[in-house]
Amino acid sequence: MSLTESEWFTEIWKDQTAFSVRYSKKLFDRVSEFQRIEIFQTEGMGRVLILGGCFMVTEKDSFIYHEMLVHPAMSVLSDARRVLVIGGGDGGAVTEIVKYPEVESVTLCEIDPMVVQSCLDYFPEISAGLSDSRAQVVNDDGAAYVARFEDEFDLVLVDSTDPVGPGAALFERTFYDAIKRSLRKGGVAVLQTESPLLMEKEFVKAVTDLREVFGRPAVRPYLATVPSYPGGLWSFTFCSRDVDPVGQAPSDPRLARGDLQYYTPAVRRAAFALPAFVERLIE
Amino acid sequence: MSLTESEWFTEIWKDQTAFSVRYSKKLFDRVSEFQRIEIFQTEGMGRVLILGGCFMVTEKDSFIYHEMLVHPAMSVLSDARRVLVIGGGDGGAVTEIVKYPEVESVTLCEIDPMVVQSCLDYFPEISAGLSDSRAQVVNDDGAAYVARFEDEFDLVLVDSTDPVGPGAALFERTFYDAIKRSLRKGGVAVLQTESPLLMEKEFVKAVTDLREVFGRPAVRPYLATVPSYPGGLWSFTFCSRDVDPVGQAPSDPRLARGDLQYYTPAVRRAAFALPAFVERLIE
């Protein structure tokens, strides 16, 4: 069966596999200084944000990505006051972060202001945290921005696109060095590090480079399933010299309010149990 | 971008989402008594088996499904001698089961002999276990077949298609009753129970019906990621009144040989940590 171009949006992965959604309406389609931005209304995945032809956010499954980027780290940090999110212009990560009352400031450094504005317009629930008084948006290159800070942040999150186009600088070793310098003692960095199943080279390179920067035992990849991303099995990497992401978390009770859809303390610990082939990739 | 019908195979899920693979060659395309069977050679996913238009097996990711169907149960059963697999004509589950020396017999009850033969021909590694001397293939209706036994099997695995067409009978409450009767004391049943993300009604119905048959505490859903299945996040349900799937497993050391790609004892325990939305679906 073939899909008609007029009704389906398709992301093709390396001319090998493709994921498609049927849409009822194209809501937004503009080319910013950095990339093409498209937003579709779909029945199967709700509203969908496409950057540079790739699925970034869907109302159906992005809660998995945003919760698993933010809560494993936030729930084990006992007092995270200053947080930096690099990329993540949809605001979903910030929305999760402002659920913690101890946070004093969260800065979103997104290079493309049109991504932020289009998400404020079309994904009001996902971007809701951007209107919190503790949140500020900076439109700058994330790698250059974080390099200005030393001993500043309790948590740095890297919510990047794939390592092509505007996201490429966020997979460089010099960027990882800058993140490490920007962290306060006891701080944590969490980066999205691609799919270990379909993008194993990118995953292995990220973990290897992060180990060189943070030290091998400080670097802990973990997984969640994000159906709209190629490969579905998605990795994040938790980097900290001081904080154990798998132990009992002082902060977990704060999240017992039932407003999360994916994260639980047990899910956090489970996410670090890597399948055998992933363990072997990074042995 | 649109996909050409001549080079891509596409599975469309409820006219809402679609997953596609580009193929270099169509290796097999026949209509059996039960369904259309297609096999493609692809670069992205290796060889791919399609039953009734749905992805069943890919060389790239089926190890996840087969290992997670079989090993969580086999590794916690200390002496599983007699095993029944219902469905699973690709032989992948049997191939995992015959890795255990204590198994005396494993019966594959697959309704469609053309599925078995085409997998023997085109997926020799996945179906390799079918040539083990302890394995036998029965071509029969799985629901009718299992109803003939009482107090017979240590493990019954249900490796079904979706609950339409030939797979529909394998989602009936009477079938679950028959499985329970066929088990020996201390026996375990594991069933594939669809995606809790895209097929939540089917998942909830299966878990609810299994709880009525086996008793609520005996029924434990668990998850793995199978990228080529709709929704990616796939569920299995472990049913046993006697065996705890999350505790320490006597048999785990047998699997330390390094021939598994996904399963580890830690992955088994982690698979039972359900995301919050899945917990709520089956509260």
Interface residues (C-beta under 8 A of the other chain):
Chain A: M1 S2 L3 T4 E5 W8 T10 I12 W13 K14 D15 Q16 T17 A18 F19 S20 V21 R22 T42 E43 G44 M45 G53 K60 D61 F63 I64 L197 L198 L223 T225 V226 P227 G231 G232 L233 G258 L260 Q261 Y262 Y263 T264 A266 V267 R269 A270 A271 F272 A273 L274 P275 A276 F277 E279
Chain B: M1 S2 L3 T4 E5 W8 T10 I12 W13 K14 D15 Q16 T17 A18 F19 S20 V21 R22 T42 E43 G44 M45 G53 K60 D61 F63 I64 L197 L198 L223 T225 V226 P227 G231 G232 L233 G258 L260 Q261 Y262 Y263 T264 A266 V267 R269 A270 A271 F272 A273 L274 P275 A276 F277 E279
